[in-house]
Amino acid sequence: MPQINIDPVNRIEGHQKWEVDVNTDGRSHDAKVKGMMFRGFEIILQGRDPRDAIIICGRI
């Protein structure tokens, strides 16, 4: 099964790597996104409405 690796993903804050497994018919079978830099946004946003991320992370 072919795999598409996109590393590094730029134009974002931090570093990411994308791995996508593709079936023979060209459709994605499995996808993983790996963040290699921890900034703590995940902890700050736990239990909040997802729409709060736009405001909170945009100001940090």
N, C-alpha and C positions, 0 to 999 in steps of 0.2 A: 504494500500500500504506500503510495507516494506521500511525502511529507513536505510541507512548505514551511520554511523557517524565515522569520523576519526579525532580524536582530542587528543592530539596535533600532528601536522605534524612536525616532526623534520628533521634535515639535511638541513634546509633552514635558511636564515638569517631572524629572526623574528618569529612570531607565526602565524599559520594558522589552520583553522578548515574546513574540507570538509563535506558537507552533500549531499548525493545522494539518490534520490527517485527512487525506482526500481519497474517496472511493474511486474505482475504475470509471464510474459514470460522471466524474467531475464534481460530485457533491461532497461537502465536508462531512466527515464522520465523527471527528473529535477535535476540539480546539482547546488550547491552554494559553493563558496569558500569565506571564511571570513578571512581577515587579521586583527589581533588584535593589531598590532604595526605600527604606522605611522612614517615613516622616511623621507618622502618628495620626494622620487624618482619619484612619479607620477607627481608632479608639475615640477620638473626639466625636465622631458621627454615630457611634453605637446608640441605638434606641431612638434616634431622631427620624423625622420624616426625610425621605431621600431628597426632597426638593430643597431642604436646608443646605445641602452640600454646595449648591450653586452660590449661595451667599457666603457661607463660612469659608470655603476653600478659596473663593475668589478674593477674599480680603487678607488671607494669610501670606 
